[in-house]
Amino acid sequence: MSRTADLEAEIDALAARYGERVGLDAVLGDLDRRLRRTLAPGLAVHRAWAWDRRDRADDRWWPQGISVTGRRVAVSWYAKHGGARISFLDLDRRRYRHVPLVLPTAGDHEPLRVHAGGVAWHGTQLYVAATRAGLWVCDTDDLLRGPDGYLLPVRYRLEASEPFRFSFVGHDGERLVVGEYDNTGGTRRLGHVALDGGPMEVHEAGVRRAQGVVRVGGRWYVTASHGPWKPGSIWSGPAGDLREHRWAVPMGCEDLAHDPATDLLWTVTEHPHRRWVVAVRRRRLGG
């Protein structure tokens, strides 16, 4: 994968327009919505959280990606009529805030129009899946306070040197793991690439309706959805020999993340009134 030009000048102009960058600490100190602990369906579910009432019912915005850093969680959403955002969650305080993702331009900014099917949080960087456009990368140090709330501008994009659908993304230490969603007989590959791009190792996964992936040691874990009413699966095992754990997670499961500190797997579900953030004990799935 190769890196596009950095949008630093455009971000600087955006910061000059709205004021200095405020960074992640300002956002985490100003979380305006409340999470609650709850129960969720799924044989492997260990813990579950629910959004506030508005977000549970919203039919415009759909949760997609998830990544975990300690007790803080980043969740990506896309809007069916354009736009993407990141929700920053504090599990200890059980609060969160939505922050729009924006593309900085010479004069101002515009919504980032991507599906945001996955997100990987590493240090101050967030990698956002952009399907055939690759991965958009932003830095939480660039968070700005605009006239209508906080904004997170993207900095650059990692592009693939060969056709690949970046449906979801996670990270494995100092490397990214990516994958393709397919429900029609197309390619269903998984990829492994350095955080700053370079050659990508590609594996044939063969998982239909794959939604998220992580790799722990030499073992892969892949979520697969089965529609809005049937619980989802997690597949696990070495590349090329994955085994399905049926009904492991709630219906509408999306991206997957791993927290090495707790050895928990995390996913988020998308359908209105059936939206949860859930944690799963990885050891229950083998490995």
Steps between C-alpha positions, in 0.01 A plus 500: 500500500617854431431824683337801337611859561451629854224759548692685773467840331124458466471391865710799609263727307200335662657546844569867423136543395348345814774537760782279623487123501353375828597131481341190645513607865259785430251259341531243780438777752184606319306177437133592463313167462452211737572129457332240714590144591252248364453144378540392138433171317791276403653186649843659540397846626683596820395866544266731310427873486215691333493846342257768613142485375554728200794300371335164555211603273676720242441371145738749336825416678625138516784371726773316307855496636647451847842528661600490868779666696475408868163621628447728203325392184472655154196407287455612139157572349387582147196697390290351221479842336870578534751562774689309769576558867693353791348449845749516785385293801624501858387168652584599857286813486249337263489804279576577136498768229463495121767682295451550123781392269576773248712545190689832532500713187680816396208713616337302781391134526239253377356178644713190448274278288615146572329187631743491796447124529793464739731709717839427658634720783876493552663770711359831376414362156163372381480293180154507339396246235397670174411194286668530157671827597720325760540638852463860615732592787438774757680611816315571825744787565324677208161507673346846466211679663286641219195729525266199531719268706816300455648397164761239411671568165665221302870539418581257220394176339667161458427365152531140386730419208257232381118470516379432854181599684584646840172405664643492855829554684661409832855495631739233620772676696694702244307367201153548357261219410238568232232300323234486232124462546324284240158338475483432125789268412777758462834512683504459879864571580683608814810717493790587731704819451729734695349808666670729250414289196735300281443148362181328612482128576170364369327182620192328364253486789182368342271646771168611357363833631821570694475826695816533708837339566781489755806280530639387835827313469455277199123469545238697307154601628229613257145618571223400255146636501181309421253784449303720742335223705742206523803512736838535335800266490867531581738287295840418652815309414811519283465660156331258262359282779244711687227338711158657553361576846132548426271735694804644676404868479184703441325546167648769276857454630754719325870572547725316749770622740737338749618648830830327593483632859182303575509249211143599413358519149261788429231553239218745432158432346322719249121456481267754665363380836753211490819703551759393752869531573606155622810331639580129459759289680737392222592174674144378457564494126822298508861611518 
